[in-house]
Amino acid sequence: MQVYLWALPAMNLDAMRLGSEEVFGKGNHILPIWKDRLNTRTRVTTPNSDVVYAMSYLDLKDGPLVVEVPPKLQGMFCTFWHRPLCDVGFVGPDKGAGGKYLLLPPDYKGEAPEGYFTFTSETYRVFLFWRGFLVDGKTDQAVKIIEQTKVYPLGKKASAPKMVFPNASEKKSNMLVTQDISYFENLKDFIDYEPADREDFAMRGMMASLGMVKGEPFKPDARMKGILNRAADVAWKMASVQRYERRMPGTKRYKDRQYDEPFIGGSPIFEGDTFLNLDARNAFFRFAYSSSPGMVVNMVGKGSKYPLTFKDADGDFLMGGTSYKLHLPKGIPAENFWAVTLYDAPTAAGVNKPGQLIPSLSSQGGTKINDDGSIDLYFGPELPEGAPASNYIGTNKGEGYFVVIRLYSPGQAYFDKTWRPDDIVKIK
């Protein structure tokens, strides 16, 4: 179970790679874009359907890669241990103007050429994650910008394969981490491919006791297969309890509200002064992916913030068979836009109600605003009586879920807590 939890940041991301490559193909020149917004056809943890996503999984095994980044994006590069290399775009070194980024593999020798934003990865694979913004509720301008991205080996731009930008909104894909022995089989493939880091030697010793050693065959017998299947199931449940039951100090954002902080401890790499916060790390990667300084550091008017809740005002878990109301006071502190999205508790993918492709509402989508500037949103198996359809997200009976509020370019009122969302209340 400890091996499962330790590897969760890497396996979360590797599951996304495997699911993407199965549907869209493999190669540094392939950049899937959710051109019609990310919907429930894509099963991935806590996606944002109110921006335009583009995600790919670069491979530095054959040497350095250049990534030409277009302007007006918000994004990041992460190693496959989910450790951020850098923010890209408005809160990155290019400041939203775009530019050339050079990604060096862990075994790179020699001087790096000038003229690039240069970063060295500790893993051969690197996660590329772009977010473009809607204009007047439409995706076309963001898609055009993202399609200016170019990826090619250093010094080989002319001979590199032409970029391919499949529309990921149109196809089903499963990018969720597994909860059985296949998790360990994927982990073995991962450690065989990637370099060994001395910081990980203790955990690699635990893996060795399970028969998982870099470069050696992994052949668990029937007894060990049973153990690994049980371990994956229980470890997943352990991480679920850590996240959903708030067992860690610093989880709650407000003393008198049910909202949580997504990044417990305030570090994009989940490190304290003298230790790695394993519980906070496990809890985050149980229900989300991608971490960067721009998502954690408090910057008024820049980056993004994500207050979230698993429970209603009574302290009960949110359930799909109950109708609820969420009141957002006027002056929502989001200089760019705000969004509210519902996620299935078991998987953390979008609530998948038949006939509802996007379980999200936002300031970009024509929600009805109250006379005093506040907004009321409604969740439940059916549209509550008197509620406007523009402010409603449907849920499924018998399924638990949670709610994430996204604030892009958060204002001062978020940080000093003079603006706070009301708790979600049951509609009697």
N, C-alpha and C positions, 0 to 999 in steps of 0.2 A: 504493500500500500504506500509506503514511503517513496519507493521508486516511482510509482505512478504519479504521486503528487509532486515530487521533485521535477519530473519531466513535463508537467502539464503546460508550462509556457511554450515549450518547443513543440509538443505534440498537438496543441491547439492550432498552432500555425501550420504545422506539417499536414494536419487534416484538411486545412483550407487549401493547401497546395495540391494535395491528392485529388480532392473533389473538383478543383478547378481544372487540373490537367486532364482528368477523365472526360470532361465535357468540352473544353475549349482547346485542348492540345498543349504541348510542351515546347518551350523555347523562350529565350530572352526577348524575342521580337513580338510576343503575343501579350497584349494588354487588354483583358476583358473590361468593358465599360458597361455599367448599368444605365443604358441610354434612356430608358423609360422609367427610371428610378428602381431602386432595389425593392423587390416585392417578395411575397411568401413562396414563390417558386424557388428562391434561394434559401437554403437552410444553413444559416450561419449565426453566430452569437451576436446579439444586440446590434444589428445593422441600423444605420440611419437612412430612412427612406426619403428624407427631405433635402438631401444633397445628391449630387451625381457621384457615385463611387467608381473608382478604377483600381483594381488590385492585380498585382502579378508577383511572381516568385523568381527572382533573378538568380542566376548561377554563375559564380566567379571561378569555378573549377578550372576553366581554361584561361583565366587571366583577368586583368582589370576590365571593368565596363564603364563606359561613359553614358550618362543619362542626361539628355537635353530636356530640361524642365520648362514647360511653358509658363507664362505669367498668370497671375490671378488665381492661384491654387492654394489650398491648405492641405498639407500632406506630410509624409514622413518616410524615412528608411529605417527598418529594424533588422537586427540580426535574427537568425532563426532560434535563438534563445529568447526572443522577444525583448532584447535589450536595445533601446533606441540608439541609432547612429546619429540621426539629426532630424529636426523638423525641416520641412521644405515649404516654401511659399511665404505667406505673410509673416509668420513667426520664425522663419528659417533665415539662413544667411543671405538668401537672394531677396528678402524683404518683399516678396510678391512680384518682383520684376522678372522672375525666371532666370535661368542660367544653366551652366554645364556643371554637373556633379560627377566626380570620379570616385568609383568604388573599388577599393583594393582588396584582394583576397588575403586571408590570414598569413599565408606563406610568401607574400610579395617581398622581393628583395630589390634594393636599389632606390634611387631617388624618384620621387613622384614629380611628374612634369607640372609646370606652372600653368595658370589660367583656368583652374578648376576649383570648385569647392570639394576638397578631397577628404575621404573618410576610409579608414581601414576596418573591415569587418572581421569579427572573430569566428564567423562561420562562412562557408562557401556560398550558402544560399542567403539571399537578402530579400526581405519583404518590401515591395514598393506599394504605397497606399496613397492615392490621390482622392481629394474631395473637391468637386467643383460646385458652384452655387447656382441655384435657379434664378432666372430673370423673368419677372412677371409670371411666376409659377411654371415656367417652361424650362426644359432641359437642353434645348438645342445649342445655345451659346456655350454652355459649360462643356458639352460634348465636343464641339469644334475646338475649344481650347485644349482639352485633354488629348485630342487626336493629333496635336502638334508634338507630343512626346516622341522622342527618339532614343533608342537604346542600341548600343553597338560596342564591339570590342575596341579598346584603346588603339588608335592608329589605323582602324579598319572600317571606317564609316562607309566608304564607297562600296565595299564588298559585302557588307552586312545584309542579312535578309530584310526585306521590306517589312515595316511594322504592320501588324494585323490587330484590328480593334473589334472583336466580336461583341454583339449586343447581348450582354449577359442577362438582361431583363426577360428575354424571350424563352430561355431554356431552364429546365429544372436542374438543380445541382445540390448535392449534399456535402457540406463543408464542415460538418460537426465532428468533434472528437469522439472516438468509440469508447465503450465501457465494457469491453471483454478482452480476451486474449489477443485480439488483433491490435490492440493498443501497444502491447509489448513487442509484437512482431514488427510494427511500424517503428517503434523506438529502436529496435536492433538495427533496422535499415538506416535509421538516422545516425546512430553513433558510428556505424561503419563508414558512412559517407563523410561525416564531419570530423575535423581535428579534435583531439582530446585536449582538454584544458586542465591544468593541474589543480585549479580551484574545485574541479568536479571529481577529483580522484576518490574521495570518500564515498560518494554516491555510486561511482562506477564500481567500487568494491562491493557494494550491496547488489548491484546488477550482476557482478561476476558470480556471486553466491547463488543467483538464479539461473546461471548458465549463459549470461549475456556478456560476452567479451568482444571488444572491437576486433574484427578480422577473423574471428573464429565462428564455426557453425553454431547455430542456436537450435537445439533439438530437444525441447521439453518432452518428457514422457507423460503418460496419461495422468499420473498423480500431479505432476507439476502444472499441466494444463488446467486441471481442476482448481489448483491453488491460484493460478494467475487469473482465471475467469472470476473467481470470488473476490480476489484482491481488487481488480478493476472496478467491480460493482460497488464494493464497500468504500473504496477510496473516493469514488465519485460522490457518494452519499456524504462522506465526511466533508468534502469541499462544499457541498450544498448546504450543510448545516452551518459551516463557518460563515457563508455568505448570507443565507436567508434568516438565520436566527441571531445574527449580530453578536457573536460570542467575543468579539475583539473590542478593546477600548478605542475610542475615536471613530467608531463607525457612524454614529448618529450625527447629523448636521445641526439639528436644533434640539434644545432641551424639551420643547413643548410640541414637537411635531414628529411624525413618523418617517421623515426623510433621512436617507443615508448619504454618506460620501462614497463615490465609487473608488477613489484612490485612498485607501486607508493608510495613514501615516505620512501622506504628502510627498512621496517619492516616486518618480516614474520607473525606478528599478527596485522599489520596495526595500530600500536599505535604510536602517537607522545608523546612528553614529558608530555602533560597535557590532552590529549583526545584520543579517538578512532576515527580513520579516516574512518568514515562510507562510504563516497563516494568512496574512494580507495578500501575499502573492497568489496563494492557492485560491483564495476567495475571489480575487479579480479574474483570473484566467479560467475559473469555473463558468463564468457567465459573460465574458467579454474578451476582446483581443485588441491589440495596438495600445501602446503606451509611449508617451513622449513628454518632454519638458513643457511643451506648449499646452498640453492637456492638464498639467498639474500645477504649474507655477501660476500665481495670482497676477494676472495682467489685465487691468481695466481696459475694456474695449478691444482686447485681442484674445485669440484662442477660443476656448469653449469650456463650459461647465455642465455637469450632468447630475443634478440632484435626482434621486430615485427612491422609490418605496415599494416594499413587498406587502405592506399591511395598510389597513384602513384606519380611520380615526379611533376605532375601538380596539386596535391592536390585533385584529384578526387578519389572517392571510387573505389576499384578494382572490376571489373565486369567480369563475366564469358564469355560474348560474345566478349570481346576485347582480342587481343593478346599483350603480354608483354615480355620484356626482363629484367632480373636482372643480373647485372655484379658484381661479387665478386672479388675484387683485390687480387693479389697474397699474400701469407703469411697469410691465414686465421688463426686467433689465436685460434686454438683448438688442444691441445696436444693429446687428445684422438680421437675425430672425430667431424665433423660438419654435420648438416642436415638442409634442407629447406623443410617445409611442408605447404600445403594449407588447410585452414579450412573454412567451410561454415559459412557465417556471421550470419544467423538466429539462428543456433544451436550451433556453434563452434565445431561441429564434423567434421571429415575429409571430404573434397570435394568428393562427391559420384557420380563420372562420370561412366556410364556403361562401364564395361570392365577394370576398373582401381581400383584395390583393395587397393593399397597403394599410396596415393597422396603425395609422398615424394621422395626427392633425397638426397644423402649424399656422403661423402668421402669414404663410405664403398661399394658403389654401382656401380663403374665403370663409373662415369661421365667423359666426355671428357674435358681435360684441355687444355687451350690455350698455345701457344708457350712461352708466357711470364710468365706462372704460374697462370694466372687469370682464372676465370671460368665464362661462360655465361649460365644462365638458362632461360628457356622459358615457359610461361604459356599461355593458350588460348584454345578455343573450338576445334582447329585443330592444328597439328604440323605446325609451321610457315615455310615458304619456306627457305631452306638452314640450318635449325636448326637440330642438331643431335638428334635423338630419345632418346638417353641416357640422354639428358639434358632437357627433356620436361615433364611437368605435365599438364594433360588435365583438362579443366573446362567446366561448363555448361552454355549455354546461358540463360540470364535472372536471374542469381543467383550471388549475391555478395559474396565475400570471403576475407580472410586476410591471410597474410604470416608470419610465424614464422621461424626465423633462430636460430638454437640451436648450442651452442658451448660447448662441453663437455671438461672439464679441460681447461678453457679459459686462454690464454696467456696474458702477460703484455700489448701487443698492443691493446687488447680490452679495458682494464681499462684506459689507458692513451689516448685512442681514436686516436692513430696514424694509426690504421687500422679501416676503416669505410666502410660498404657496400654501393654501389651506390643505389640511388633511383631506383625503378622499373619504366621503361619507356614504353610507348605505342609503338608498332611497326606499323608504318604508312603504 
